Amino acid sequence: MLYRLEYPGNSVILAVNEHPPANERGVNENDSFAYICNHLQNRGFAAPSIHAFDRARGWLILEDLGDVHLQDTALMLKGNPSELEALYRRVLTVLPQMQVKAAEGFDSAQIHSPPYDKTFVRRWESGYFLNFYVSGYCKCAFREDRMAGELDALAEALSTVEAGFFLYRDFQSKNIMITRGELRWIDFQGARLGPLHYDLASLLLDPYVDLTEEMRENLFHYYLEQLGKFMPVTIPDFLDDYRIIALHRNMQMLGAFAFLSLVKGKTHFVSYIPAAVKSLKKLLEHDLCSPYRELRTVVEKL
């Protein structure tokens, strides 16, 4: 829970997570947030300042970044595509810098999250989608053996992609603040090392804003230009890997929306499902996805 504490001339945010789950090493979600926050700041990225951290009570007192999210500004600019694209280009100028520079010195032993690998995505992305969205929300029948084989193959394809970069994991418009005109970063406690493509997909496929296909294409190529300043990029290979990873991100979103609405009672997330289904169908139209016949068949029914 987040609370704004105001005092004369200023305010701070009290973040309360009193019983965060811990992994087998005893590292919990609050530890992850504090470590990643400090790490990003040390690498020159504008995470909020931590004024105090009471680990025993599960309290953090954070810099107040205000109330303006990228989502708010983007929705206001929907009628002005050139300004909207310029805003997203600002974000995509920073993203590859963060992915490369914040990977340097990143200590995975100090975070709560498990590795981003084929086991993780099979359970928490494609599996999450299948259990909560396809079966739970849509109650859609499918051939379990065939679907399991296809999702295993998708996870295996993802596991061959280079994964030594900083992966924010929930890099979408609700987690990017605009504070006094400056881009600021929040809700990164799930960060870990992983592939480049995931955060790009998170931003471009974000159903909270639902960018047009044309703008997604423009921004995709702008990102590649910026990434090329840090490393060589082979565009066809990058694009193929992007499609596989974007499929996983898209499935994760739908699983999350179904879980939050069905289990947590946060039914407003249902309104974002159509945009997420639309982008998933678009991804599955590509020839690269032709082997995944059962998945394609099921998604066409959704």
C-alpha positions, 0 to 999 in steps of 0.5 A, a space after each residue: 500500500 502507498 500513502 502520501 504523507 504531507 508536511 509543510 512545503 513537501 511530501 513523501 510516499 510511505 510504501 507498506 509491504 509488511 509481509 513480503 514473500 522471501 525466496 530460499 536465500 531470505 531475500 524479499 520483495 522489499 529488499 529487491 526494491 531497495 537494492 534495485 532502486 539504489 543500483 539504478 540511481 548509482 548507474 545514473 537512472 532516475 529512480 525515487 530516492 529512499 529516505 528510510 527503509 525499516 525492513 522489520 516493519 516492511 516500510 519504505 519512505 520514498 521521494 514523492 514523484 507526483 501523480 502524472 504517469 506516462 499513461 496520463 500524458 499519452 492518453 491526452 496526446 492521442 489526438 496529436 500523434 507527432 507529440 505522442 511519438 516524440 514522448 515515447 522516443 524520449 522513453 526509448 532513448 533511455 531504455 537501451 541505456 538502462 538495459 546495458 548500463 544497469 546490467 553492469 554490476 547487477 547482483 542477482 543474489 540481492 533480488 527476490 525474483 527467480 531467473 528469467 528462463 524457460 522454466 519461469 516463462 512456462 509457469 508465469 507467462 504462458 502458463 499464467 495465460 492458460 490457467 487464468 485467462 483461457 481456462 479461468 476467464 474465457 472457459 475455452 476448451 483446448 487440446 491439453 497435450 498439443 497446447 503443452 507441447 507448443 508452449 514448451 517449444 515457445 519457452 525453449 525458443 525464448 531460452 536461446 536469446 541472449 539474456 544478460 541485460 537489465 530487465 525491468 519486466 513491467 516497463 509500461 506506461 503506469 510505471 513511468 512517471 513524469 515529474 516536473 518534466 523529467 522521466 522517472 522510474 517506479 515499480 521495478 522490484 521484479 527486475 532481473 537480468 534478461 533479454 533486451 526485447 521484453 521491456 520493449 514489448 512491454 512498452 509497445 504492446 501496453 494496453 493502457 495506451 494501445 498505440 497504433 500499429 504504425 506508431 509501434 513500427 516507428 518506435 520499434 525502429 527508433 529503439 533499434 537506432 538507439 540500441 545500435 549506439 551500444 552494440 551491433 544489431 542484426 535487425 531480422 534476428 532481433 525481430 524474430 526474437 522480439 516476436 517470440 518474447 512479445 508473445 510471452 509478454 502478451 500472454 502474461 498481460 492477459 493472465 494478469 488481467 484475468 487473475 486480478 479481476 477474477 481472484 483479486 476482484 479488481 474488475 476494472 482490468 477487464 477493460 484492457 483485455 480487448 486491446 491485449 487480445 488484439 495485439 496477441 492475435 496480430 503477433 500470431 499472424 506471422 509465419 514464425 508462429 505457424 507451428 503453434 496451431 493449437 495456440 492460434 486456434 484457441 486465440 482466434 476463439 477468444 
